[in-house]
Amino acid sequence: RKSRWNKAKTIVVQVPEDNRLKRLIDKTAEYVSVEGWEMEMLIWSREARNPRFSFLKGWEAENWEEPLSVYYRWRVFSYSQGDSEDQWRTEPFQIYDNGPLWQPPPCMQRDRAVEDEPPVGAPGVDASTGLPLLQLGGSTASSSSSATAATQRLRRLAMAFCLDCSVASQEISQRICASIVEAQPGLT
């Protein structure tokens, strides 16, 4: 079917019902998003005869709209944009101009995460941004891992913000540069 702009086809991503196959696709997509296309080709060359890896044939014309292939391609893109295994953006998007409109599956974890966030002005929340403040300190492994998880969460939020505001990216970068130059005289 056509997209809301009636220019491109809409690809609706469906989560596989088989949890083992879903985990295989998710892990493969995660590795490929980090290591690149060469990793996908390496996996494909080793697993070409394995039917469980048939989702890697998405580049072949007859498999373009196969649901497992669509899910795999979306996961690679999703991971490369900073989404995680259990939280991702649900807004429709286009990977390239005049390309198909992709509709990600609903994300139940994302809805829960939004409900669990503390209100702006609550203790431990930055009043200007509404983001939780990092409370670093302590020497236990659990506090270190929670601080790392919080840092990763904030990094993902910052990346999502940057993508959402990419239209204003030039103005944002000019303001950042200006604030650095003003803060440190002598820099040009």
Disulfide bonds with the S-S distance in Angstrom:
none
